[in-house]
Amino acid sequence: MSCCEVWANDELASRMNVQVETRLLELVERGRRPKDEAPYSIVRSYLLYAMAPPAPTELASAASPWGDASVDWLTEAGIELDHIVERLTARPPSAREAAELGISPGVAVIAIQRTSYDARGTVVEAADLLMSGDRVAAVYSTPCVRTRQPY
């Protein structure tokens, strides 16, 4: 995982409900299997720099296709997550994305915009997950709550 300081552009400022040019910490994780030359996923997570705890050394090896390390990091720092909203799309990659993932332009990518909220409703993370459509699958399990209606 790599990490650097960035400043919120218009899109990130809107997603995170902060001012443009707000100082952010960008974490980039590349999911890679030993047999692959190119990553199958790239996750860019953005955290408010003022809220970001110091990076633990174990984070460098914690990469997963879903970018869980940043969420785990926030939780371990005492930030109580309340809910996460994800928007999933499948689309053709840009030329840059195809090059980063080592795929041909005809291979679709799965793109997820993730927004994590704390218990007060504050956005604590905005993330962009990009995955090669020929090497990953998104599987969701949704519990169903049964309610009995009186007759």
N, CA, C and O of each residue as an XYZ file, in Angstrom:
604
protein
N       0.847     -1.164      0.000
C       0.000      0.000      0.000
C       0.893      1.227      0.000
O       1.929      1.269      0.663
N       0.468      2.217     -0.754
C       1.181      3.493     -0.719
C       0.256      4.558     -0.155
O      -0.967      4.418     -0.174
N       0.852      5.607      0.339
C       0.054      6.646      0.969
C       0.718      7.985      0.698
O       1.941      8.111      0.763
N      -0.110      8.991      0.389
C       0.428     10.331      0.156
C      -0.619     11.384      0.503
O      -1.804     11.087      0.654
N      -0.161     12.583      0.621
C      -1.023     13.718      0.940
C      -1.536     14.309     -0.371
O      -0.759     14.537     -1.298
N      -2.842     14.556     -0.449
C      -3.454     15.190     -1.618
C      -4.446     16.236     -1.117
O      -4.722     16.328      0.079
N      -4.972     17.016     -2.048
C      -5.968     18.028     -1.692
C      -7.237     17.750     -2.479
O      -7.187     17.377     -3.651
N      -8.361     17.935     -1.830
C      -9.665     17.616     -2.414
C      -9.934     18.458     -3.657
O      -9.869     19.687     -3.623
N     -10.239     17.763     -4.761
C     -10.697     18.450     -5.959
C     -12.219     18.636     -5.826
O     -12.790     18.302     -4.788
N     -12.864     19.156     -6.849
C     -14.309     19.410     -6.782
C     -15.102     18.146     -6.469
O     -15.991     18.161     -5.618
N     -14.777     17.043     -7.163
C     -15.531     15.795     -6.964
C     -15.360     15.245     -5.550
O     -16.347     14.917     -4.891
N     -14.116     15.143     -5.079
C     -13.876     14.617     -3.730
C     -14.467     15.527     -2.666
O     -15.021     15.045     -1.678
N     -14.358     16.823     -2.853
C     -14.934     17.760     -1.885
C     -16.444     17.552     -1.781
O     -17.006     17.574     -0.686
N     -17.092     17.350     -2.920
C     -18.540     17.113     -2.915
C     -18.882     15.793     -2.242
O     -19.806     15.733     -1.430
N     -18.152     14.740     -2.567
C     -18.412     13.418     -1.977
C     -18.177     13.393     -0.477
O     -18.883     12.700      0.255
N     -17.182     14.153     -0.016
C     -16.807     14.113      1.400
C     -17.417     15.251      2.212
O     -17.233     15.332      3.426
N     -18.153     16.137      1.517
C     -18.798     17.272      2.179
C     -17.774     18.172      2.880
O     -17.950     18.564      4.034
N     -16.695     18.488      2.142
C     -15.641     19.375      2.643
C     -15.362     20.443      1.591
O     -15.896     20.385      0.483
N     -14.534     21.405      1.935
C     -14.149     22.466      1.004
C     -13.134     21.929     -0.013
O     -12.345     21.038      0.301
N     -13.163     22.479     -1.227
C     -12.131     22.185     -2.216
C     -10.788     22.583     -1.597
O     -10.702     23.577     -0.877
N      -9.761     21.814     -1.877
C      -8.408     22.017     -1.347
C      -8.247     21.564      0.104
O      -7.220     21.841      0.724
N      -9.259     20.864      0.660
C      -9.091     20.285      1.994
C      -7.995     19.228      1.918
O      -7.934     18.466      0.953
N      -7.149     19.179      2.904
C      -6.030     18.234      2.964
C      -6.565     16.829      3.237
O      -7.299     16.609      4.200
N      -6.184     15.881      2.373
C      -6.617     14.487      2.481
C      -5.403     13.572      2.491
O      -4.309     13.954      2.074
N      -5.618     12.372      2.970
C      -4.629     11.313      2.883
C      -5.162     10.316      1.869
O      -6.278      9.818      2.019
N      -4.385     10.018      0.845
C      -4.776      9.047     -0.177
C      -4.015      7.748      0.070
O      -2.785      7.735      0.114
N      -4.756      6.665      0.231
C      -4.171      5.332      0.362
C      -4.459      4.586     -0.927
O      -5.599      4.573     -1.391
N      -3.447      3.965     -1.510
C      -3.628      3.213     -2.748
C      -3.210      1.773     -2.496
O      -2.075      1.499     -2.105
N      -4.147      0.857     -2.727
C      -3.888     -0.582     -2.584
C      -4.026     -1.234     -3.953
O      -4.970     -0.954     -4.693
N      -3.088     -2.096     -4.278
C      -3.157     -2.862     -5.516
C      -3.268     -4.332     -5.154
O      -2.338     -4.911     -4.593
N      -4.412     -4.941     -5.478
C      -4.603     -6.361     -5.231
C      -3.905     -7.154     -6.328
O      -4.153     -6.937     -7.514
N      -3.043     -8.062     -5.932
C      -2.268     -8.806     -6.921
C      -2.078    -10.237     -6.443
O      -1.732    -10.479     -5.286
N      -2.305    -11.175     -7.341
C      -2.004    -12.579     -7.049
C      -0.571    -12.855     -7.487
O      -0.096    -12.252     -8.450
N       0.125    -13.755     -6.798
C       1.530    -14.021     -7.147
C       1.736    -14.395     -8.616
O       2.768    -14.068     -9.200
N       0.757    -15.079     -9.213
C       0.934    -15.535    -10.604
C       0.667    -14.437    -11.635
O       0.988    -14.616    -12.810
N       0.087    -13.307    -11.223
C      -0.257    -12.233    -12.152
C       0.824    -11.165    -12.215
O       1.439    -10.826    -11.204
N       1.049    -10.639    -13.420
C       1.992     -9.535    -13.575
C       1.345     -8.208    -13.194
O       2.000     -7.331    -12.630
N       0.062     -8.064    -13.503
C      -0.651     -6.807    -13.248
C      -1.645     -6.995    -12.108
O      -2.096     -8.114    -11.862
N      -1.989     -5.926    -11.418
C      -2.977     -6.047    -10.345
C      -4.365     -6.324    -10.918
O      -4.677     -5.911    -12.035
N      -5.193     -7.022    -10.148
C      -6.575     -7.245    -10.562
C      -7.497     -6.185     -9.978
O      -8.657     -6.073    -10.376
N      -6.971     -5.398     -9.023
C      -7.768     -4.306     -8.461
C      -6.857     -3.178     -8.013
O      -5.702     -3.384     -7.641
N      -7.420     -1.974     -8.063
C      -6.739     -0.787     -7.551
C      -7.773     -0.033     -6.728
O      -8.845      0.316     -7.224
N      -7.443      0.213     -5.474
C      -8.351      0.924     -4.571
C      -7.677      2.208     -4.125
O      -6.563      2.188     -3.601
N      -8.362      3.325     -4.336
C      -7.889      4.619     -3.858
C      -8.857      5.092     -2.782
O     -10.020      5.377     -3.066
N      -8.372      5.175     -1.543
C      -9.186      5.621     -0.413
C      -8.720      7.004      0.006
O      -7.522      7.284      0.041
N      -9.670      7.857      0.321
C      -9.374      9.218      0.748
C      -9.925      9.436      2.146
O     -11.110      9.217      2.396
N      -9.063      9.867      3.054
C      -9.431     10.135      4.436
C      -9.106     11.592      4.743
O      -8.168     12.150      4.173
N      -9.869     12.209      5.634
C      -9.531     13.559      6.072
C      -8.196     13.503      6.799
O      -8.044     12.734      7.748
N      -7.246     14.289      6.379
C      -5.911     14.245      6.960
C      -5.955     14.503      8.465
O      -5.218     13.881      9.230
N      -6.815     15.415      8.879
C      -6.913     15.756     10.302
C      -7.412     14.586     11.149
O      -7.109     14.518     12.340
N      -8.178     13.657     10.549
C      -8.718     12.515     11.292
C      -7.860     11.264     11.145
O      -8.044     10.293     11.879
N      -6.924     11.283     10.198
C      -6.166     10.073      9.877
C      -5.159      9.744     10.969
O      -4.315     10.571     11.314
N      -5.249      8.540     11.510
C      -4.266      8.121     12.509
C      -2.935      7.799     11.834
O      -2.899      7.607     10.618
N      -1.844      7.736     12.590
C      -0.563      7.342     12.007
C      -0.674      5.948     11.384
O      -1.352      5.071     11.919
N      -0.008      5.760     10.265
C      -0.086      4.480      9.549
C       0.688      3.395     10.263
O       1.884      3.550     10.507
N       0.024      2.288     10.607
C       0.757      1.167     11.199
C       1.557      0.439     10.129
O       1.170      0.442      8.960
N       2.653     -0.177     10.506
C       3.501     -0.862      9.542
C       2.821     -2.079      8.929
O       3.137     -2.440      7.795
N       1.885     -2.730      9.647
C       1.234     -3.920      9.102
C       0.350     -3.615      7.907
O       0.011     -4.518      7.144
N      -0.026     -2.360      7.733
C      -0.920     -2.008      6.645
C      -0.310     -2.282      5.284
O      -1.037     -2.549      4.327
N       0.990     -2.223      5.181
C       1.640     -2.401      3.885
C       1.316     -3.738      3.254
O       1.329     -3.838      2.027
N       1.031     -4.758      4.018
C       0.764     -6.076      3.447
C      -0.704     -6.476      3.554
O      -1.039     -7.640      3.334
N      -1.575     -5.545      3.884
C      -2.972     -5.884      4.134
C      -3.879     -5.699      2.916
O      -5.100     -5.704      3.068
N      -3.324     -5.538      1.720
C      -4.138     -5.248      0.541
C      -5.161     -6.345      0.261
O      -4.860     -7.535      0.362
N      -6.373     -5.924     -0.091
C      -7.418     -6.835     -0.522
C      -8.124     -6.172     -1.685
O      -7.984     -4.963     -1.873
N      -8.873     -6.917     -2.468
C      -9.530     -6.285     -3.617
C     -10.562     -5.244     -3.207
O     -10.924     -4.393     -4.020
N     -11.039     -5.287     -1.984
C     -12.094     -4.372     -1.546
C     -11.562     -3.176     -0.782
O     -12.352     -2.321     -0.382
N     -10.271     -3.075     -0.562
C      -9.719     -1.933      0.139
C     -10.096     -1.896      1.602
O     -10.307     -0.823      2.167
N     -10.182     -3.069      2.224
C     -10.594     -3.178      3.623
C      -9.613     -2.532      4.592
O     -10.002     -2.145      5.694
N      -8.368     -2.410      4.206
C      -7.355     -1.922      5.137
C      -7.678     -0.527      5.658
O      -7.472     -0.252      6.840
N      -8.180      0.358      4.798
C      -8.481      1.709      5.264
C      -9.637      1.713      6.251
O      -9.614      2.469      7.222
N     -10.652      0.881      6.019
C     -11.785      0.789      6.945
C     -11.312      0.188      8.272
O     -11.685      0.674      9.340
N     -10.492     -0.864      8.209
C      -9.935     -1.460      9.428
C      -9.097     -0.445     10.192
O      -9.156     -0.377     11.420
N      -8.328      0.333      9.470
C      -7.468      1.341     10.057
C      -8.303      2.369     10.828
O      -7.966      2.723     11.958
N      -9.384      2.844     10.219
C     -10.261      3.814     10.891
C     -10.863      3.220     12.162
O     -10.901      3.872     13.206
N     -11.329      1.985     12.063
C     -11.939      1.318     13.216
C     -10.933      1.175     14.352
O     -11.247      1.464     15.507
N      -9.719      0.727     14.021
C      -8.682      0.566     15.034
C      -8.268      1.896     15.652
O      -7.765      1.931     16.775
N      -8.479      2.998     14.916
C      -8.139      4.325     15.437
C      -9.260      4.892     16.310
O      -9.147      6.005     16.822
N     -10.351      4.118     16.482
C     -11.428      4.566     17.352
C     -12.541      5.303     16.643
O     -13.429      5.852     17.295
N     -12.515      5.330     15.310
C     -13.592      5.977     14.564
C     -14.687      4.941     14.354
O     -14.487      3.932     13.677
N     -15.845      5.207     14.947
C     -16.953      4.257     14.895
C     -17.716      4.420     13.587
O     -18.368      5.440     13.362
N     -17.630      3.408     12.727
C     -18.357      3.446     11.460
C     -19.809      3.068     11.698
O     -20.114      2.142     12.450
N     -20.689      3.797     11.048
C     -22.121      3.535     11.169
C     -22.648      2.797      9.944
O     -23.346      1.790     10.070
N     -22.313      3.300      8.763
C     -22.751      2.630      7.542
C     -21.846      3.018      6.374
O     -21.127      4.017      6.406
N     -21.917      2.184      5.352
C     -21.126      2.374      4.139
C     -22.086      2.286      2.958
O     -22.905      1.371      2.877
N     -21.974      3.243      2.051
C     -22.794      3.240      0.833
C     -21.860      2.938     -0.334
O     -20.817      3.573     -0.488
N     -22.251      1.955     -1.161
C     -21.450      1.603     -2.329
C     -22.302      1.712     -3.586
O     -23.466      1.311     -3.609
N     -21.693      2.262     -4.627
C     -22.340      2.376     -5.938
C     -21.492      1.582     -6.916
O     -20.351      1.954     -7.192
N     -22.045      0.474     -7.452
C     -21.309     -0.432     -8.325
C     -21.757     -0.241     -9.764
O     -22.954     -0.208    -10.052
N     -20.785     -0.113    -10.671
C     -21.068     -0.062    -12.104
C     -20.079     -0.963    -12.833
O     -18.978     -1.223    -12.350
N     -20.491     -1.426    -13.992
C     -19.598     -2.149    -14.903
C     -19.524     -1.294    -16.164
O     -20.542     -0.815    -16.665
N     -18.305     -1.110    -16.669
C     -18.121     -0.217    -17.812
C     -16.804     -0.514    -18.510
O     -15.968     -1.241    -17.975
N     -16.613      0.044    -19.706
C     -15.307     -0.088    -20.352
C     -14.280      0.753    -19.595
O     -14.627      1.797    -19.043
N     -13.034      0.318    -19.562
C     -12.006      1.097    -18.867
C     -11.533      2.276    -19.717
O     -11.637      2.245    -20.943
N     -11.018      3.308    -19.064
C     -10.310      4.362    -19.798
C      -8.974      3.759    -20.234
O      -8.594      2.687    -19.765
N      -8.274      4.436    -21.115
C      -6.961      3.939    -21.559
C      -6.009      3.829    -20.369
O      -5.249      2.865    -20.266
N      -6.050      4.817    -19.468
C      -5.178      4.794    -18.283
C      -5.516      3.608    -17.375
O      -4.620      2.913    -16.896
N      -6.818      3.380    -17.140
C      -7.237      2.270    -16.285
C      -6.836      0.927    -16.881
O      -6.366      0.046    -16.162
N      -7.019      0.763    -18.200
C      -6.628     -0.481    -18.861
C      -5.131     -0.732    -18.699
O      -4.709     -1.863    -18.457
N      -4.336      0.318    -18.833
C      -2.887      0.181    -18.670
C      -2.533     -0.179    -17.227
O      -1.682     -1.040    -17.002
N      -3.172      0.468    -16.242
C      -2.885      0.185    -14.832
C      -3.218     -1.257    -14.461
O      -2.505     -1.886    -13.680
N      -4.312     -1.775    -15.030
C      -4.739     -3.143    -14.708
C      -4.155     -4.185    -15.668
O      -4.341     -5.385    -15.468
N      -3.459     -3.737    -16.694
C      -2.861     -4.668    -17.650
C      -3.902     -5.430    -18.452
O      -3.724     -6.615    -18.734
N      -4.991     -4.758    -18.825
C      -6.059     -5.410    -19.592
C      -6.233     -4.708    -20.931
O      -5.807     -3.567    -21.106
N      -6.861     -5.399    -21.870
C      -7.158     -4.775    -23.151
C      -8.389     -3.892    -22.988
O      -9.201     -4.120    -22.092
N      -8.534     -2.884    -23.850
C      -9.674     -1.965    -23.722
C     -11.036     -2.652    -23.822
O     -12.034     -2.075    -23.392
N     -11.111     -3.863    -24.374
C     -12.384     -4.571    -24.498
C     -12.842     -5.281    -23.227
O     -13.982     -5.739    -23.162
N     -11.985     -5.380    -22.226
C     -12.346     -6.044    -20.967
C     -13.039     -5.025    -20.062
O     -12.498     -3.950    -19.804
N     -14.220     -5.360    -19.589
C     -14.956     -4.446    -18.713
C     -14.293     -4.368    -17.338
O     -13.617     -5.298    -16.900
N     -14.504     -3.243    -16.677
C     -14.059     -3.095    -15.299
C     -15.293     -2.978    -14.407
O     -16.359     -2.536    -14.836
N     -15.113     -3.387    -13.164
C     -16.122     -3.164    -12.131
C     -15.618     -1.972    -11.333
O     -14.509     -1.996    -10.798
N     -16.431     -0.941    -11.258
C     -16.052      0.270    -10.525
C     -17.036      0.469     -9.378
O     -18.251      0.445     -9.572
N     -16.494      0.666     -8.186
C     -17.333      0.895     -7.010
C     -16.899      2.197     -6.357
O     -15.720      2.397     -6.064
N     -17.864      3.079     -6.135
C     -17.628      4.269     -5.324
C     -18.147      3.944     -3.936
O     -19.330      3.650     -3.763
N     -17.262      3.997     -2.942
C     -17.639      3.673     -1.563
C     -17.529      4.934     -0.714
O     -16.553      5.678     -0.801
N     -18.551      5.156      0.108
C     -18.534      6.270      1.054
C     -18.835      5.707      2.431
O     -19.870      5.072      2.635
N     -17.930      5.939      3.381
C     -18.066      5.425      4.746
C     -18.427      6.573      5.681
O     -17.816      7.641      5.641
N     -19.432      6.332      6.523
C     -19.933      7.352      7.450
C     -19.707      6.901      8.886
O     -19.785      5.712      9.195
N     -19.426      7.869      9.765
C     -19.311      7.543     11.179
C     -20.683      7.653     11.842
O     -21.678      7.942     11.177
N     -20.731      7.425     13.131
C     -21.997      7.398     13.866
C     -22.695      8.756     13.885
O     -23.900      8.826     14.128
N     -21.946      9.843     13.631
C     -22.551     11.184     13.585
C     -23.026     11.559     12.189
O     -23.591     12.635     11.998
N     -22.801     10.670     11.195
C     -23.192     10.962      9.820
C     -22.131     11.699      9.027
O     -22.395     12.172      7.922
N     -20.928     11.800      9.584
C     -19.817     12.465      8.902
C     -19.143     11.487      7.953
O     -18.906     10.333      8.310
N     -18.836     11.943      6.749
C     -18.084     11.107      5.811
C     -16.658     11.004      6.325
O     -15.981     12.019      6.494
N     -16.199      9.784      6.575
C     -14.834      9.579      7.067
C     -13.932      8.943      6.018
O     -12.714      8.893      6.186
N     -14.534      8.456      4.934
C     -13.731      7.886      3.849
C     -14.533      7.925      2.566
O     -15.727      7.624      2.554
N     -13.863      8.300      1.479
C     -14.407      8.145      0.138
C     -13.402      7.275     -0.595
O     -12.199      7.533     -0.542
N     -13.881      6.254     -1.273
C     -12.960      5.335     -1.949
C     -13.463      5.013     -3.345
O     -14.667      4.965     -3.596
N     -12.518      4.793     -4.242
C     -12.809      4.344     -5.599
C     -12.126      3.006     -5.796
O     -10.899      2.906     -5.755
N     -12.938      1.971     -6.012
C     -12.429      0.625     -6.234
C     -12.569      0.320     -7.715
O     -13.645      0.497     -8.286
N     -11.504     -0.131     -8.338
C     -11.503     -0.469     -9.750
C     -10.971     -1.882     -9.894
O      -9.864     -2.184     -9.446
N     -11.764     -2.757    -10.525
C     -11.378     -4.163    -10.644
C     -11.527     -4.652    -12.079
O     -12.454     -4.272    -12.794
N     -10.603     -5.491    -12.472
C     -10.651     -6.097    -13.794
C     -11.811     -7.088    -13.849
O     -11.845     -8.048    -13.080
N     -12.749     -6.860    -14.747
C     -13.946     -7.697    -14.832
C     -13.683     -9.142    -15.191
O     -14.543     -9.994    -14.969
N     -12.505     -9.447    -15.748
C     -12.204    -10.833    -16.107
C     -11.493    -11.600    -14.999
O     -11.196    -12.782    -15.167
N     -11.210    -10.941    -13.850
C     -10.490    -11.617    -12.774
C     -11.135    -11.504    -11.404
O     -10.584    -12.018    -10.431
N     -12.289    -10.846    -11.296
C     -12.971    -10.733    -10.004
C     -14.472    -10.933    -10.189
O     -15.006    -10.812    -11.292
N     -15.122    -11.236     -9.097
C     -16.588    -11.334     -9.070
C     -17.062    -10.638     -7.805
O     -16.453    -10.779     -6.744
N     -18.132     -9.899     -7.920
C     -18.729     -9.252     -6.752
C     -19.906    -10.116     -6.313
O     -20.872    -10.290     -7.056
N     -19.814    -10.649     -5.108
C     -20.872    -11.509     -4.569
C     -21.387    -10.863     -3.293
O     -20.613    -10.579     -2.379
N     -22.685    -10.630     -3.231
C     -23.291     -9.990     -2.070
C     -24.297    -10.931     -1.429
O     -25.011    -11.654     -2.124
N     -24.350    -10.922     -0.130
C     -25.337    -11.676      0.631
C     -26.130    -10.675      1.454
O     -25.560     -9.931      2.253
N     -27.426    -10.654      1.266
C     -28.263     -9.701      1.969
C     -29.219    -10.450      2.878
O     -30.060    -11.208      2.394
N     -29.108    -10.254      4.188
C     -30.034    -10.930      5.094
C     -31.447    -10.367      4.916
O     -31.627     -9.167      4.711
N     -32.418    -11.231      4.996
C     -33.809    -10.823      4.879
C     -34.441    -10.847      6.264
O     -34.297    -11.815      7.010
N     -35.129     -9.788      6.588
C     -35.822     -9.715      7.878
C     -37.286    -10.001      7.624
O     -37.950     -9.324      6.840
N     -37.763    -11.006      8.298
C     -39.174    -11.366      8.131
C     -40.012    -10.621      9.156
O     -39.676    -10.561     10.339
N     -41.071    -10.076      8.690
C     -42.027     -9.459      9.606
C     -43.383    -10.060      9.316
O     -43.765    -10.234      8.159
N     -44.091    -10.369     10.350
C     -45.440    -10.914     10.199
C     -46.438     -9.799     10.266
O     -46.419     -8.977     11.183
N     -47.290     -9.775      9.314
C     -48.344     -8.794      9.280
C     -49.600     -9.412      9.905
O     -49.972    -10.529      9.547
N     -50.238     -8.729     10.804
C     -51.482     -9.282     11.389
C     -52.564     -9.318     10.319
O     -52.672     -8.414      9.490
N     -53.368    -10.389     10.355
C     -54.453    -10.533      9.373
C     -55.742    -10.060      9.946
O     -56.770    -10.102      9.270
